[in-house]
Amino acid sequence: MSDARREEPRLPDDGAGIAGARVLVVGATGEIGGLAARSLHRRGAAVALAGRDARRLAERSRRSGACPHRVFDAYDLDGCEGLAAWAVRSLGGLDRVVVAVGVAGFGSAEHVGEAAAEHLMTVNALAPMAVVRGALPLLEAGGAVAVVTGAVVDAPPRGMADYAAAKAALATWLGVVGREQRTRGVRVLDVRMPHLDGGFAARAVTGSAPALPPGADPVATVERLLVAPLAGAAGRER
């Protein structure tokens, strides 16, 4: 068996509260979602993976103990909303949700076509909202959702108006939802991920990325900003 197909050894949970949790990871074929899924599985969580790339999704499922996996399309908002119900059926319940869905886009506002603008808003805002909307009724007190927005929300640069607007819309929505869910005991985490050294910008749906400074280490950053807060450590709760 090749190294790519060998299940990785489990790590101790270190009291973080993720061992035994049932976790849906949406965007599992991307870099952030894939790293999150790997970390959660290694810490003893039962994971269900949803992603766009069928081949990569099947491979990542094998790496996570042949866990349940499902292909989805971010443009199918009803399908996005139904992912949590599928995870409940597959895992026997649901305790945590990770949403790491997104696509980059560059160019001044007058050079971004309407199709690209719609794509950026759908994938970066409407699809994650639909996933969370479907998950909330299925989460009980103590449950949590962690949704990746980005540091672009806090400091949107020129040449990224449409991308930044979509991420800011998602962040605003999460802030309100977090306050709504607080009385239920469900945490809503807004993960403001910085620029990572992983090639995300090079796969933009429109335009070309400007010269960017070196990105942060993906493994360490996903662990610190996403996995640890999801497990119950301090984080940016909305």
N, C-alpha and C positions, 0 to 999 in steps of 0.2 A: 504494500500500500504506500502511495506517495505521501510526502509530508503534507501536501495540500489537502489530502483527504483524511488525515489522522486527527482524531478528536484531541483537542488541547487539554492538558491537565487542569483539574479544578484548583482554584485558589481558595484559601480561607476567607470567610466573609468578614473577618475582623470586626464583628459586632455591628456592621453597617446596616443590617436589617434587610438585605436583598436575597439571602439564601432562602429558597423555597417560594419566592414571589413569582407570580405568573405575569409575564411582561410581553406586551405587543410592541414590536419595533417596526415602525413604518418608515420606509426609506432605507431598508436594510442593504440594498445593493450599492448605495453611495458610501463614501468614505466615512462620514460621521456615524451614520446608522450602522455600518458594518463593524466599526470599532466598538460602538456601544453594545451591539449584540454579542460580540466576542467576549467583552469584559463581563457582561451580565451573566452569560452562560458559565464562564469560568468561576464566577462567584456563587454558583449554585442556583441561579434563577431558571425557571422554565420559560423559554422564549418561544414566541411565534413571530415569524418574519414575513413582512410584506415589502415587495419591491417591484421595480419596473423591468429589470433585466432577468429573464427566466433562467438563463444558464448560470449567471452569477448567483442568483437566489438559491438555486438547487445546490450549488457548491457550498454556499455559506450555511445552508441548512445541514449539510453533511458534517461541516466543521462543528456544528452545535448539537451534535448527537441526533441527527436526522429529525430535527424539530419541525413542527408544522410550518409550511410556507405557502404564500399565495401571491400571485402576480396581480398588480393593480395598475390602473391608469389614473394619473392625477386629474385628468379632464373629466373622468367619470365621478362626479361629486357624490352621487348616490352610492356608488361602489366604495368610495372613501369612507362615507358615513357608516357603511356596513362592516368595515374591517374589525371593529371591536367586537361585534356580535359573533363574527367568525372566530375570533381569538377565544372568546368565552366557550364556544362549542369545542374548540380544539384543545384548550388547556384545562377546561373544567372550571373556569372562572377567570377573573382579571383583577390584578392589583396595581399595575403600573402600565403607563403607555409612554413610549418615546416616539416623537414625530420629528424626523430629520429629512424633510422633503424640501427641495429648493433648486433653483436654477439661476445662474448669474446673467446679467444683461448690462451692456455698456453703450454709451453714446449720449450726446446732448438730446434734450427732449424733442427737438424738431427733426432729428434723424432716426428716431425710434418709430417704426411703423405700428399701426394699430394692432396687427396680428401679434407682433412681438410683445406689445404692451399688455394685450389680453393674456398672452401666455405667461408673462411674468407675474401678473396679478393672480391668475388661476393657480399656478404651481406653488407660488410663494406664500399666498394668503388663503385663498378659498379652499384649496385642498386640505391644508393642515386644519383649518377651522372645521371642515366637514368631519375629519377623523375625530377630533376632540368632541364635537357635538354628538357623534354616535357613541363615544366612550363614556361620557359623563353619567348617563343614567345607569350604566352597568358597574360603576365604581362605588364602593362603599367607603365609609369613614376609614381613614388611614391610607386610602388610595392616592395616587398622584399621576399627573401627566407632566412630561417635560417636552417642551416644544422649542426647536432651534429657530431663533430669529437671527440676530447678528449684531456685531458692534456698529454696523452701518446705521442702525436705528439711532444711536447716540450722536454720531458724527457723519451725516451723509455727505459724501464728496460730490463735486461736480462730475457730470458725465455718468451719473448713476441714479437719476431722478426716479425713473420708473421702478427700478429694482428696490431702491430705498423706500419708496412710497408703499410698495407691497409689504415689505418687512415691517415698516412702521404701522401699517394697518393691522397686521397680525399681532404686533406687540400691544397695540391699544386694545384690541379685542381680548387678548389674554389677560390684560390688567383688569378689565371689567369682569370677565369670567372668574378670575381668581377671587375677587371680592364676593361674587355670588356664591361660589362654592365653599368659602371659608366656613360658613355655618354648618355645612355638611361634613366637614372634616376632610375634604378632598383638596390636596395641594395642587396648584397650577404653577409650573416653573417656566419662566421665560429665559431660555439659554442664549445669552448674547455672545455667540461664538465669534472670536476674532478671526482675522485672515489666517488661514492655515497653510502649511507647506504641503499641498496635496494636489494641485492642478485644477481645483474647482473653477477658478476664473478663466482658465483656458478652454472650458467647455461652455462658454456663454452662448445663449440663444440668439443674441444679437450684439454686434459691435465687437471690439477687441479690448482686452484689459490694458490699462495703462501700466507703466512701470510700477511695480509694487515692491515694497520692502520684503525682506525674508519673512516667511510666515512662521507662526508658532508650531511647535511639535504636535502633530495630530493626536498621537496616542496619549501623551501626558495631558493635553488640553481637554480632550473628551473625557478622560477619567476625572479631572478636577472639576470641570464646569457642568458636566452632564451626569455621569454615573454616580459620583459622590452625593450631589444634592438629591438625586432621585432615590438613593438608598436611605436618605434621611438626614444627611449632614447639612450644614448650613449652606444656603444657596439663595439665588434671587427668586423669591416667591412673589407672585403677583396677586 
